[in-house]
């Protein structure tokens, strides 16, 4: 399958990522952070990139900062030896993984600022502040 930027920008969810048919999508998303992405070798094949230029797991991740606070959404990155259109496509795929990760968090209610009883969800508020500040790890 050929991929294009317009197609990748439409991705908003895990289902959308799976529909790309890049390979098996793996994810573990919870209140203590997690990951979402593809095997780097599958991405290398799909985008015709040297697999040595991609990490083993290609996608998005969130570190747990402690105290119920999750850090900023990050991407796995790739070698600067990948340039031009291929780099643009890989950047778009990483951004798609970030959007899908955030959507999955929202579906789980992790970012709700109040709980079912109307009480303030301090963990969600602190997570949002950490993300606004760009904090991605506690150490």
N, CA, C and O atoms as CSV, one atom per row, in Angstrom:
chain,resi,resn,atom,element,x,y,z
A,1,UNK,N,N,0.850,-1.186,0.000
A,1,UNK,CA,C,0.000,0.000,0.000
A,1,UNK,C,C,0.892,1.244,0.000
A,1,UNK,O,O,1.870,1.313,0.744
A,2,UNK,N,N,0.559,2.194,-0.812
A,2,UNK,CA,C,1.261,3.486,-0.836
A,2,UNK,C,C,0.600,4.401,0.190
A,2,UNK,O,O,-0.622,4.415,0.334
A,3,UNK,N,N,1.418,5.153,0.889
A,3,UNK,CA,C,0.921,6.062,1.915
A,3,UNK,C,C,1.192,7.498,1.494
A,3,UNK,O,O,2.169,7.790,0.804
A,4,UNK,N,N,0.287,8.403,1.933
A,4,UNK,CA,C,0.493,9.816,1.662
A,4,UNK,C,C,0.162,10.630,2.908
A,4,UNK,O,O,-0.498,10.151,3.830
A,5,UNK,N,N,0.630,11.849,2.910
A,5,UNK,CA,C,0.471,12.715,4.080
A,5,UNK,C,C,-0.999,12.977,4.384
A,5,UNK,O,O,-1.402,12.947,5.547
A,6,UNK,N,N,-1.786,13.227,3.378
A,6,UNK,CA,C,-3.214,13.489,3.587
A,6,UNK,C,C,-3.878,12.312,4.295
A,6,UNK,O,O,-4.668,12.503,5.220
A,7,UNK,N,N,-3.560,11.116,3.865
A,7,UNK,CA,C,-4.114,9.903,4.466
A,7,UNK,C,C,-3.683,9.770,5.931
A,7,UNK,O,O,-4.502,9.440,6.788
A,8,UNK,N,N,-2.415,10.023,6.220
A,8,UNK,CA,C,-1.918,9.892,7.582
A,8,UNK,C,C,-2.484,10.968,8.501
A,8,UNK,O,O,-2.678,10.723,9.691
A,9,UNK,N,N,-2.748,12.148,7.966
A,9,UNK,CA,C,-3.318,13.231,8.783
A,9,UNK,C,C,-4.757,12.955,9.188
A,9,UNK,O,O,-5.253,13.563,10.136
A,10,UNK,N,N,-5.428,12.062,8.500
A,10,UNK,CA,C,-6.811,11.703,8.839
A,10,UNK,C,C,-6.889,10.747,10.028
A,10,UNK,O,O,-7.954,10.586,10.625
A,11,UNK,N,N,-5.788,10.123,10.370
A,11,UNK,CA,C,-5.775,9.136,11.455
A,11,UNK,C,C,-6.043,9.820,12.789
A,11,UNK,O,O,-5.377,10.790,13.153
A,12,UNK,N,N,-7.041,9.292,13.517
A,12,UNK,CA,C,-7.400,9.839,14.817
A,12,UNK,C,C,-7.489,8.779,15.912
A,12,UNK,O,O,-7.531,9.121,17.094
A,13,UNK,N,N,-7.519,7.503,15.542
A,13,UNK,CA,C,-7.796,6.454,16.519
A,13,UNK,C,C,-6.955,5.209,16.263
A,13,UNK,O,O,-6.281,5.084,15.240
A,14,UNK,N,N,-7.018,4.304,17.216
A,14,UNK,CA,C,-6.345,3.017,17.064
A,14,UNK,C,C,-6.897,2.286,15.845
A,14,UNK,O,O,-6.136,1.693,15.080
A,15,UNK,N,N,-8.210,2.325,15.661
A,15,UNK,CA,C,-8.824,1.661,14.502
A,15,UNK,C,C,-8.296,2.243,13.191
A,15,UNK,O,O,-8.054,1.510,12.232
A,16,UNK,N,N,-8.120,3.559,13.156
A,16,UNK,CA,C,-7.574,4.201,11.949
A,16,UNK,C,C,-6.144,3.731,11.682
A,16,UNK,O,O,-5.775,3.494,10.531
A,17,UNK,N,N,-5.345,3.595,12.731
A,17,UNK,CA,C,-3.970,3.107,12.565
A,17,UNK,C,C,-3.965,1.669,12.054
A,17,UNK,O,O,-3.190,1.324,11.162
A,18,UNK,N,N,-4.823,0.842,12.616
A,18,UNK,CA,C,-4.901,-0.549,12.182
A,18,UNK,C,C,-5.316,-0.642,10.718
A,18,UNK,O,O,-4.848,-1.517,9.988
A,19,UNK,N,N,-6.197,0.264,10.291
A,19,UNK,CA,C,-6.681,0.256,8.904
A,19,UNK,C,C,-5.570,0.572,7.906
A,19,UNK,O,O,-5.707,0.269,6.721
A,20,UNK,N,N,-4.485,1.168,8.359
A,20,UNK,CA,C,-3.363,1.454,7.465
A,20,UNK,C,C,-2.664,0.171,7.010
A,20,UNK,O,O,-1.981,0.163,5.986
A,21,UNK,N,N,-2.833,-0.899,7.766
A,21,UNK,CA,C,-2.256,-2.205,7.441
A,21,UNK,C,C,-0.727,-2.151,7.294
A,21,UNK,O,O,-0.152,-2.733,6.375
A,22,UNK,N,N,-0.101,-1.442,8.219
A,22,UNK,CA,C,1.359,-1.367,8.239
A,22,UNK,C,C,1.937,-2.641,8.840
A,22,UNK,O,O,3.005,-3.101,8.439
A,23,UNK,N,N,1.232,-3.194,9.788
A,23,UNK,CA,C,1.652,-4.381,10.528
A,23,UNK,C,C,0.859,-4.428,11.809
A,23,UNK,O,O,-0.080,-3.655,11.999
A,24,UNK,N,N,1.236,-5.333,12.688
A,24,UNK,CA,C,0.529,-5.447,13.963
A,24,UNK,C,C,0.781,-4.205,14.809
A,24,UNK,O,O,1.924,-3.812,15.041
A,25,UNK,N,N,-0.295,-3.603,15.259
A,25,UNK,CA,C,-0.212,-2.439,16.135
A,25,UNK,C,C,-0.177,-2.941,17.574
A,25,UNK,O,O,-1.018,-3.747,17.972
A,26,UNK,N,N,0.784,-2.474,18.348
A,26,UNK,CA,C,0.832,-2.851,19.756
A,26,UNK,C,C,0.609,-1.597,20.591
A,26,UNK,O,O,1.074,-0.508,20.254
A,27,UNK,N,N,-0.112,-1.784,21.683
A,27,UNK,CA,C,-0.352,-0.641,22.562
A,27,UNK,C,C,-0.670,-1.098,23.973
A,27,UNK,O,O,-1.236,-2.166,24.203
A,28,UNK,N,N,-0.286,-0.252,24.895
A,28,UNK,CA,C,-0.547,-0.424,26.313
A,28,UNK,C,C,-0.703,0.987,26.858
A,28,UNK,O,O,0.280,1.697,27.071
A,29,UNK,N,N,-1.938,1.382,27.080
A,29,UNK,CA,C,-2.229,2.756,27.474
A,29,UNK,C,C,-2.964,2.729,28.802
A,29,UNK,O,O,-4.000,2.075,28.927
A,30,UNK,N,N,-2.438,3.433,29.790
A,30,UNK,CA,C,-3.068,3.431,31.096
A,30,UNK,C,C,-2.700,4.648,31.909
A,30,UNK,O,O,-2.044,5.570,31.423
A,31,UNK,N,N,-3.134,4.637,33.163
A,31,UNK,CA,C,-2.913,5.797,34.022
A,31,UNK,C,C,-1.448,5.969,34.405
A,31,UNK,O,O,-1.069,6.992,34.975
A,32,UNK,N,N,-0.619,4.966,34.091
A,32,UNK,CA,C,0.815,5.074,34.376
A,32,UNK,C,C,1.621,5.173,33.089
A,32,UNK,O,O,2.761,4.712,33.033
A,33,UNK,N,N,1.042,5.765,32.062
A,33,UNK,CA,C,1.746,5.936,30.794
A,33,UNK,C,C,1.566,4.737,29.895
A,33,UNK,O,O,0.680,3.911,30.117
A,34,UNK,N,N,2.407,4.638,28.877
A,34,UNK,CA,C,2.311,3.501,27.974
A,34,UNK,C,C,2.907,3.785,26.615
A,34,UNK,O,O,3.622,4.766,26.409
A,35,UNK,N,N,2.585,2.884,25.689
A,35,UNK,CA,C,3.108,2.970,24.325
A,35,UNK,C,C,2.025,2.647,23.312
A,35,UNK,O,O,1.023,2.007,23.633
A,36,UNK,N,N,2.241,3.097,22.094
A,36,UNK,CA,C,1.369,2.772,20.983
A,36,UNK,C,C,2.198,2.882,19.713
A,36,UNK,O,O,2.786,3.928,19.440
A,37,UNK,N,N,2.247,1.817,18.946
A,37,UNK,CA,C,3.012,1.889,17.713
A,37,UNK,C,C,3.167,0.552,17.029
A,37,UNK,O,O,2.502,-0.429,17.358
A,38,UNK,N,N,4.060,0.547,16.072
A,38,UNK,CA,C,4.307,-0.600,15.220
A,38,UNK,C,C,5.726,-1.119,15.416
A,38,UNK,O,O,6.589,-0.410,15.935
A,39,UNK,N,N,5.953,-2.323,15.009
A,39,UNK,CA,C,7.304,-2.856,14.948
A,39,UNK,C,C,8.065,-2.037,13.916
A,39,UNK,O,O,7.571,-1.817,12.810
A,40,UNK,N,N,9.263,-1.585,14.271
A,40,UNK,CA,C,10.055,-0.751,13.369
A,40,UNK,C,C,10.311,-1.403,12.021
A,40,UNK,O,O,10.339,-0.719,10.997
A,41,UNK,N,N,10.498,-2.723,12.008
A,41,UNK,CA,C,10.756,-3.405,10.733
A,41,UNK,C,C,9.528,-3.390,9.827
A,41,UNK,O,O,9.664,-3.347,8.604
A,42,UNK,N,N,8.323,-3.424,10.417
A,42,UNK,CA,C,7.100,-3.320,9.610
A,42,UNK,C,C,6.979,-1.937,8.981
A,42,UNK,O,O,6.592,-1.805,7.820
A,43,UNK,N,N,7.314,-0.912,9.756
A,43,UNK,CA,C,7.273,0.463,9.234
A,43,UNK,C,C,8.323,0.622,8.141
A,43,UNK,O,O,8.067,1.255,7.117
A,44,UNK,N,N,9.492,0.054,8.354
A,44,UNK,CA,C,10.565,0.139,7.353
A,44,UNK,C,C,10.112,-0.476,6.032
A,44,UNK,O,O,10.360,0.085,4.965
A,45,UNK,N,N,9.459,-1.611,6.102
A,45,UNK,CA,C,8.954,-2.265,4.889
A,45,UNK,C,C,7.861,-1.427,4.227
A,45,UNK,O,O,7.875,-1.228,3.012
A,46,UNK,N,N,6.923,-0.942,5.025
A,46,UNK,CA,C,5.791,-0.178,4.485
A,46,UNK,C,C,6.225,1.134,3.839
A,46,UNK,O,O,5.613,1.581,2.869
A,47,UNK,N,N,7.285,1.759,4.375
A,47,UNK,CA,C,7.714,3.060,3.883
A,47,UNK,C,C,9.030,2.999,3.113
A,47,UNK,O,O,9.612,4.031,2.779
A,48,UNK,N,N,9.486,1.798,2.838
A,48,UNK,CA,C,10.714,1.573,2.071
A,48,UNK,C,C,11.892,2.356,2.655
A,48,UNK,O,O,12.531,3.162,1.980
A,49,UNK,N,N,12.152,2.084,3.937
A,49,UNK,CA,C,13.233,2.731,4.670
A,49,UNK,C,C,14.144,1.636,5.224
A,49,UNK,O,O,13.674,0.555,5.580
A,50,UNK,N,N,15.418,1.909,5.296
A,50,UNK,CA,C,16.355,0.972,5.896
A,50,UNK,C,C,15.941,0.731,7.355
A,50,UNK,O,O,15.847,1.687,8.125
A,51,UNK,N,N,15.692,-0.523,7.747
A,51,UNK,CA,C,15.245,-0.795,9.115
A,51,UNK,C,C,16.250,-0.376,10.184
A,51,UNK,O,O,15.880,-0.189,11.343
A,52,UNK,N,N,17.507,-0.228,9.806
A,52,UNK,CA,C,18.521,0.223,10.770
A,52,UNK,C,C,18.342,1.690,11.148
A,52,UNK,O,O,18.938,2.156,12.119
A,53,UNK,N,N,17.533,2.416,10.394
A,53,UNK,CA,C,17.297,3.831,10.661
A,53,UNK,C,C,16.077,4.077,11.550
A,53,UNK,O,O,15.765,5.218,11.890
A,54,UNK,N,N,15.393,2.989,11.920
A,54,UNK,CA,C,14.198,3.104,12.757
A,54,UNK,C,C,14.409,2.366,14.070
A,54,UNK,O,O,15.169,1.399,14.127
A,55,UNK,N,N,13.736,2.819,15.130
A,55,UNK,CA,C,13.830,2.093,16.397
A,55,UNK,C,C,13.054,0.781,16.318
A,55,UNK,O,O,12.257,0.575,15.403
A,56,UNK,N,N,13.291,-0.087,17.267
A,56,UNK,CA,C,12.586,-1.367,17.313
A,56,UNK,C,C,11.074,-1.149,17.392
A,56,UNK,O,O,10.311,-1.842,16.719
A,57,UNK,N,N,10.645,-0.200,18.202
A,57,UNK,CA,C,9.222,0.139,18.346
A,57,UNK,C,C,9.034,1.567,17.832
A,57,UNK,O,O,9.614,2.509,18.373
A,58,UNK,N,N,8.230,1.720,16.796
A,58,UNK,CA,C,8.032,3.025,16.161
A,58,UNK,C,C,6.640,3.536,16.499
A,58,UNK,O,O,5.642,2.900,16.160
A,59,UNK,N,N,6.570,4.682,17.166
A,59,UNK,CA,C,5.264,5.248,17.487
A,59,UNK,C,C,5.358,6.302,18.558
A,59,UNK,O,O,6.257,7.143,18.545
A,60,UNK,N,N,4.412,6.250,19.499
A,60,UNK,CA,C,4.307,7.250,20.555
A,60,UNK,C,C,4.381,6.573,21.920
A,60,UNK,O,O,4.082,5.388,22.064
A,61,UNK,N,N,4.786,7.354,22.912
A,61,UNK,CA,C,4.837,6.829,24.271
A,61,UNK,C,C,4.661,7.958,25.279
A,61,UNK,O,O,4.837,9.135,24.967
A,62,UNK,N,N,4.306,7.558,26.496
A,62,UNK,CA,C,4.156,8.485,27.612
A,62,UNK,C,C,4.835,7.865,28.822
A,62,UNK,O,O,4.583,6.709,29.162
A,63,UNK,N,N,5.689,8.631,29.463
A,63,UNK,CA,C,6.329,8.183,30.693
A,63,UNK,C,C,5.455,8.529,31.890
A,63,UNK,O,O,4.716,9.513,31.880
A,64,UNK,N,N,5.554,7.703,32.913
A,64,UNK,CA,C,4.879,7.972,34.178
A,64,UNK,C,C,5.799,8.831,35.025
A,64,UNK,O,O,6.951,8.466,35.257
A,65,UNK,N,N,5.304,9.963,35.488
A,65,UNK,CA,C,6.122,10.874,36.281
A,65,UNK,C,C,6.054,10.563,37.767
A,65,UNK,O,O,6.899,11.019,38.538
A,66,UNK,N,N,5.058,9.794,38.170
A,66,UNK,CA,C,4.853,9.481,39.580
A,66,UNK,C,C,3.701,10.288,40.141
A,66,UNK,O,O,3.306,11.301,39.562
A,67,UNK,N,N,3.171,9.854,41.244
A,67,UNK,CA,C,2.097,10.580,41.911
A,67,UNK,C,C,0.824,10.680,41.087
A,67,UNK,O,O,0.034,11.603,41.288
A,68,UNK,N,N,0.611,9.754,40.169
A,68,UNK,CA,C,-0.582,9.772,39.330
A,68,UNK,C,C,-0.461,10.677,38.116
A,68,UNK,O,O,-1.444,10.889,37.406
A,69,UNK,N,N,0.719,11.211,37.867
A,69,UNK,CA,C,0.904,12.172,36.776
A,69,UNK,C,C,1.622,11.512,35.603
A,69,UNK,O,O,2.670,10.886,35.765
A,70,UNK,N,N,1.040,11.665,34.433
A,70,UNK,CA,C,1.658,11.179,33.199
A,70,UNK,C,C,2.356,12.348,32.515
A,70,UNK,O,O,1.927,13.497,32.627
A,71,UNK,N,N,3.427,12.041,31.811
A,71,UNK,CA,C,4.196,13.074,31.131
A,71,UNK,C,C,3.663,13.374,29.746
A,71,UNK,O,O,2.600,12.898,29.345
A,72,UNK,N,N,4.432,14.176,29.027
A,72,UNK,CA,C,4.080,14.603,27.681
A,72,UNK,C,C,4.070,13.420,26.716
A,72,UNK,O,O,4.767,12.427,26.927
A,73,UNK,N,N,3.283,13.535,25.671
A,73,UNK,CA,C,3.278,12.547,24.592
A,73,UNK,C,C,4.540,12.736,23.767
A,73,UNK,O,O,4.828,13.842,23.309
A,74,UNK,N,N,5.284,11.672,23.580
A,74,UNK,CA,C,6.537,11.705,22.832
A,74,UNK,C,C,6.485,10.717,21.679
A,74,UNK,O,O,5.633,9.830,21.639
A,75,UNK,N,N,7.401,10.884,20.750
A,75,UNK,CA,C,7.514,9.938,19.635
A,75,UNK,C,C,8.876,9.269,19.678
A,75,UNK,O,O,9.824,9.785,20.271
A,76,UNK,N,N,8.951,8.129,19.049
A,76,UNK,CA,C,10.169,7.324,19.090
A,76,UNK,C,C,11.308,7.925,18.283
A,76,UNK,O,O,12.476,7.719,18.612
A,77,UNK,N,N,10.984,8.662,17.238
A,77,UNK,CA,C,12.009,9.256,16.396
A,77,UNK,C,C,12.586,8.267,15.395
A,77,UNK,O,O,12.191,7.102,15.343
A,78,UNK,N,N,13.527,8.760,14.602
A,78,UNK,CA,C,14.210,7.940,13.605
A,78,UNK,C,C,15.480,8.662,13.191
A,78,UNK,O,O,15.666,9.836,13.510
A,79,UNK,N,N,16.347,7.965,12.486
A,79,UNK,CA,C,17.642,8.508,12.092
A,79,UNK,C,C,17.492,9.717,11.166
A,79,UNK,O,O,16.583,9.773,10.337
A,80,UNK,N,N,18.388,10.667,11.322
A,80,UNK,CA,C,18.385,11.831,10.427
A,80,UNK,C,C,18.912,11.471,9.037
A,80,UNK,O,O,18.973,12.325,8.153
A,81,UNK,N,N,19.284,10.227,8.849
A,81,UNK,CA,C,19.681,9.754,7.520
A,81,UNK,C,C,18.467,9.563,6.616
A,81,UNK,O,O,18.604,9.464,5.396
A,82,UNK,N,N,17.279,9.511,7.218
A,82,UNK,CA,C,16.041,9.461,6.440
A,82,UNK,C,C,15.648,10.906,6.162
A,82,UNK,O,O,15.462,11.693,7.090
A,83,UNK,N,N,15.524,11.253,4.888
A,83,UNK,CA,C,15.247,12.641,4.505
A,83,UNK,C,C,14.103,12.703,3.500
A,83,UNK,O,O,13.579,11.680,3.059
A,84,UNK,N,N,13.736,13.923,3.153
A,84,UNK,CA,C,12.759,14.161,2.098
A,84,UNK,C,C,11.382,13.618,2.409
A,84,UNK,O,O,10.923,13.644,3.551
A,85,UNK,N,N,10.732,13.124,1.366
A,85,UNK,CA,C,9.354,12.626,1.472
A,85,UNK,C,C,9.230,11.507,2.498
A,85,UNK,O,O,8.245,11.455,3.236
A,86,UNK,N,N,10.213,10.613,2.556
A,86,UNK,CA,C,10.136,9.507,3.514
A,86,UNK,C,C,10.158,10.032,4.946
A,86,UNK,O,O,9.421,9.532,5.795
A,87,UNK,N,N,10.978,11.014,5.221
A,87,UNK,CA,C,11.016,11.618,6.557
A,87,UNK,C,C,9.693,12.299,6.866
A,87,UNK,O,O,9.184,12.201,7.982
A,88,UNK,N,N,9.139,12.987,5.882
A,88,UNK,CA,C,7.843,13.648,6.080
A,88,UNK,C,C,6.761,12.622,6.418
A,88,UNK,O,O,5.950,12.853,7.315
A,89,UNK,N,N,6.744,11.504,5.715
A,89,UNK,CA,C,5.753,10.458,5.972
A,89,UNK,C,C,5.948,9.839,7.353
A,89,UNK,O,O,4.973,9.593,8.063
A,90,UNK,N,N,7.183,9.587,7.736
A,90,UNK,CA,C,7.441,9.019,9.063
A,90,UNK,C,C,7.032,9.997,10.165
A,90,UNK,O,O,6.483,9.584,11.186
A,91,UNK,N,N,7.296,11.288,9.964
A,91,UNK,CA,C,6.861,12.290,10.941
A,91,UNK,C,C,5.342,12.304,11.058
A,91,UNK,O,O,4.805,12.409,12.160
A,92,UNK,N,N,4.657,12.201,9.941
A,92,UNK,CA,C,3.190,12.165,9.965
A,92,UNK,C,C,2.669,10.913,10.660
A,92,UNK,O,O,1.671,10.969,11.379
A,93,UNK,N,N,3.340,9.783,10.447
A,93,UNK,CA,C,2.919,8.548,11.122
A,93,UNK,C,C,3.118,8.680,12.630
A,93,UNK,O,O,2.264,8.245,13.402
A,94,UNK,N,N,4.229,9.273,13.058
A,94,UNK,CA,C,4.439,9.511,14.484
A,94,UNK,C,C,3.350,10.413,15.054
A,94,UNK,O,O,2.832,10.152,16.140
A,95,UNK,N,N,3.004,11.462,14.335
A,95,UNK,CA,C,1.945,12.362,14.794
A,95,UNK,C,C,0.606,11.631,14.864
A,95,UNK,O,O,-0.188,11.872,15.772
A,96,UNK,N,N,0.357,10.742,13.909
A,96,UNK,CA,C,-0.872,9.951,13.918
A,96,UNK,C,C,-0.912,9.054,15.156
A,96,UNK,O,O,-1.962,8.892,15.779
A,97,UNK,N,N,0.223,8.481,15.504
A,97,UNK,CA,C,0.302,7.646,16.713
A,97,UNK,C,C,0.013,8.474,17.962
A,97,UNK,O,O,-0.665,8.001,18.875
A,98,UNK,N,N,0.518,9.704,18.011
A,98,UNK,CA,C,0.245,10.594,19.146
A,98,UNK,C,C,-1.247,10.903,19.251
A,98,UNK,O,O,-1.813,10.864,20.344
A,99,UNK,N,N,-1.886,11.209,18.124
A,99,UNK,CA,C,-3.320,11.507,18.147
A,99,UNK,C,C,-4.119,10.294,18.613
A,99,UNK,O,O,-5.047,10.424,19.411
A,100,UNK,N,N,-3.759,9.127,18.117
A,100,UNK,CA,C,-4.467,7.905,18.498
A,100,UNK,C,C,-4.242,7.587,19.976
A,100,UNK,O,O,-5.158,7.123,20.656
A,101,UNK,N,N,-3.036,7.832,20.474
A,101,UNK,CA,C,-2.745,7.599,21.886
A,101,UNK,C,C,-3.626,8.503,22.750
A,101,UNK,O,O,-4.244,8.045,23.711
A,102,UNK,N,N,-3.675,9.784,22.403
A,102,UNK,CA,C,-4.484,10.734,23.165
A,102,UNK,C,C,-5.961,10.360,23.100
A,102,UNK,O,O,-6.668,10.445,24.104
A,103,UNK,N,N,-6.426,9.951,21.934
A,103,UNK,CA,C,-7.820,9.530,21.787
A,103,UNK,C,C,-8.112,8.329,22.683
A,103,UNK,O,O,-9.174,8.267,23.303
A,104,UNK,N,N,-7.187,7.380,22.757
A,104,UNK,CA,C,-7.365,6.211,23.620
A,104,UNK,C,C,-7.396,6.616,25.094
A,104,UNK,O,O,-8.194,6.083,25.865
A,105,UNK,N,N,-6.537,7.551,25.491
A,105,UNK,CA,C,-6.578,8.064,26.862
A,105,UNK,C,C,-7.944,8.686,27.150
A,105,UNK,O,O,-8.541,8.446,28.200
A,106,UNK,N,N,-8.425,9.482,26.207
A,106,UNK,CA,C,-9.715,10.143,26.392
A,106,UNK,C,C,-10.844,9.126,26.497
A,106,UNK,O,O,-11.746,9.284,27.319
A,107,UNK,N,N,-10.801,8.085,25.672
A,107,UNK,CA,C,-11.830,7.043,25.720
A,107,UNK,C,C,-11.845,6.345,27.072
A,107,UNK,O,O,-12.902,5.925,27.543
A,108,UNK,N,N,-10.692,6.219,27.692
A,108,UNK,CA,C,-10.592,5.585,29.012
A,108,UNK,C,C,-10.942,6.548,30.143
A,108,UNK,O,O,-11.007,6.148,31.305
A,109,UNK,N,N,-11.168,7.815,29.804
A,109,UNK,CA,C,-11.513,8.807,30.812
A,109,UNK,C,C,-10.318,9.311,31.605
A,109,UNK,O,O,-10.488,9.954,32.640
A,110,UNK,N,N,-9.123,9.029,31.135
A,110,UNK,CA,C,-7.925,9.425,31.877
A,110,UNK,C,C,-7.724,10.934,31.936
A,110,UNK,O,O,-7.029,11.431,32.821
A,111,UNK,N,N,-8.317,11.658,31.015
A,111,UNK,CA,C,-8.114,13.103,30.956
A,111,UNK,C,C,-9.333,13.894,31.422
A,111,UNK,O,O,-9.382,15.116,31.278
A,112,UNK,N,N,-10.309,13.195,31.977
A,112,UNK,CA,C,-11.500,13.868,32.507
A,112,UNK,C,C,-11.109,14.656,33.753
A,112,UNK,O,O,-10.453,14.120,34.647
A,113,UNK,N,N,-11.503,15.909,33.814
A,113,UNK,CA,C,-11.097,16.754,34.941
A,113,UNK,C,C,-11.979,16.559,36.178
A,113,UNK,O,O,-11.642,17.037,37.261
A,114,UNK,N,N,-13.096,15.865,36.019
A,114,UNK,CA,C,-13.928,15.511,37.170
A,114,UNK,C,C,-14.303,14.038,37.060
A,114,UNK,O,O,-14.397,13.492,35.961
A,115,UNK,N,N,-14.516,13.398,38.213
A,115,UNK,CA,C,-14.908,11.995,38.210
A,115,UNK,C,C,-16.432,11.875,38.194
A,115,UNK,O,O,-17.130,12.880,38.059
A,116,UNK,N,N,-16.943,10.668,38.331
A,116,UNK,CA,C,-18.388,10.418,38.264
A,116,UNK,C,C,-19.173,11.124,39.361
A,116,UNK,O,O,-20.362,11.397,39.194
A,117,UNK,N,N,-18.525,11.420,40.472
A,117,UNK,CA,C,-19.190,12.105,41.580
A,117,UNK,C,C,-19.025,13.627,41.505
A,117,UNK,O,O,-19.460,14.343,42.407
A,118,UNK,N,N,-18.403,14.114,40.441
A,118,UNK,CA,C,-18.184,15.545,40.291
A,118,UNK,C,C,-16.965,16.068,41.027
A,118,UNK,O,O,-16.743,17.276,41.097
A,119,UNK,N,N,-16.174,15.151,41.577
A,119,UNK,CA,C,-14.958,15.546,42.292
A,119,UNK,C,C,-13.838,15.843,41.290
A,119,UNK,O,O,-13.789,15.255,40.210
A,120,UNK,N,N,-12.962,16.739,41.652
A,120,UNK,CA,C,-11.835,17.100,40.803
A,120,UNK,C,C,-10.889,15.918,40.636
A,120,UNK,O,O,-10.518,15.267,41.612
A,121,UNK,N,N,-10.508,15.648,39.410
A,121,UNK,CA,C,-9.529,14.609,39.104
A,121,UNK,C,C,-8.164,15.304,39.047
A,121,UNK,O,O,-7.747,15.786,37.994
A,122,UNK,N,N,-7.491,15.347,40.170
A,122,UNK,CA,C,-6.222,16.058,40.273
A,122,UNK,C,C,-5.151,15.434,39.391
A,122,UNK,O,O,-4.289,16.139,38.867
A,123,UNK,N,N,-5.200,14.115,39.224
A,123,UNK,CA,C,-4.219,13.447,38.362
A,123,UNK,C,C,-4.332,13.952,36.925
A,123,UNK,O,O,-3.317,14.223,36.283
A,124,UNK,N,N,-5.541,14.080,36.422
A,124,UNK,CA,C,-5.742,14.561,35.052
A,124,UNK,C,C,-5.295,16.017,34.920
A,124,UNK,O,O,-4.658,16.387,33.933
A,125,UNK,N,N,-5.627,16.833,35.903
A,125,UNK,CA,C,-5.215,18.238,35.864
A,125,UNK,C,C,-3.689,18.370,35.920
A,125,UNK,O,O,-3.107,19.160,35.177
A,126,UNK,N,N,-3.052,17.606,36.789
A,126,UNK,CA,C,-1.594,17.652,36.897
A,126,UNK,C,C,-0.940,17.136,35.618
A,126,UNK,O,O,0.071,17.677,35.170
A,127,UNK,N,N,-1.518,16.091,35.035
A,127,UNK,CA,C,-0.996,15.566,33.767
A,127,UNK,C,C,-1.074,16.632,32.686
A,127,UNK,O,O,-0.123,16.825,31.928
A,128,UNK,N,N,-2.208,17.325,32.614
A,128,UNK,CA,C,-2.355,18.365,31.597
A,128,UNK,C,C,-1.331,19.483,31.795
A,128,UNK,O,O,-0.770,19.987,30.821
A,129,UNK,N,N,-1.089,19.869,33.029
A,129,UNK,CA,C,-0.107,20.924,33.302
A,129,UNK,C,C,1.307,20.455,32.936
A,129,UNK,O,O,2.101,21.216,32.383
A,130,UNK,N,N,1.603,19.202,33.251
A,130,UNK,CA,C,2.929,18.654,32.903
A,130,UNK,C,C,3.088,18.642,31.396
A,130,UNK,O,O,4.155,18.973,30.881
A,131,UNK,N,N,2.035,18.263,30.683
A,131,UNK,CA,C,2.113,18.241,29.223
A,131,UNK,C,C,2.227,19.651,28.651
A,131,UNK,O,O,2.988,19.885,27.712
A,132,UNK,N,N,1.479,20.575,29.211
A,132,UNK,CA,C,1.578,21.961,28.747
A,132,UNK,C,C,2.995,22.504,28.920
A,132,UNK,O,O,3.457,23.323,28.126
A,133,UNK,N,N,3.677,22.041,29.967
A,133,UNK,CA,C,5.038,22.482,30.248
A,133,UNK,C,C,6.071,21.676,29.477
A,133,UNK,O,O,7.257,22.005,29.498
A,134,UNK,N,N,5.629,20.614,28.790
A,134,UNK,CA,C,6.555,19.791,28.010
A,134,UNK,C,C,7.368,18.818,28.841
A,134,UNK,O,O,8.390,18.311,28.378
A,135,UNK,N,N,6.933,18.552,30.048
A,135,UNK,CA,C,7.664,17.615,30.914
A,135,UNK,C,C,7.381,16.204,30.430
A,135,UNK,O,O,6.227,15.787,30.323
A,136,UNK,N,N,8.460,15.468,30.137
A,136,UNK,CA,C,8.249,14.114,29.628
A,136,UNK,C,C,8.851,13.027,30.499
A,136,UNK,O,O,8.538,11.852,30.310
A,137,UNK,N,N,9.700,13.381,31.441
A,137,UNK,CA,C,10.239,12.386,32.368
A,137,UNK,C,C,10.581,13.046,33.678
A,137,UNK,O,O,10.845,14.247,33.747
A,138,UNK,N,N,10.572,12.231,34.723
A,138,UNK,CA,C,10.762,12.761,36.074
A,138,UNK,C,C,12.225,12.718,36.507
A,138,UNK,O,O,12.563,13.239,37.569
A,139,UNK,N,N,13.075,12.124,35.729
A,139,UNK,CA,C,14.488,11.998,36.120
A,139,UNK,C,C,15.400,12.363,34.992
A,139,UNK,O,O,16.621,12.314,35.145
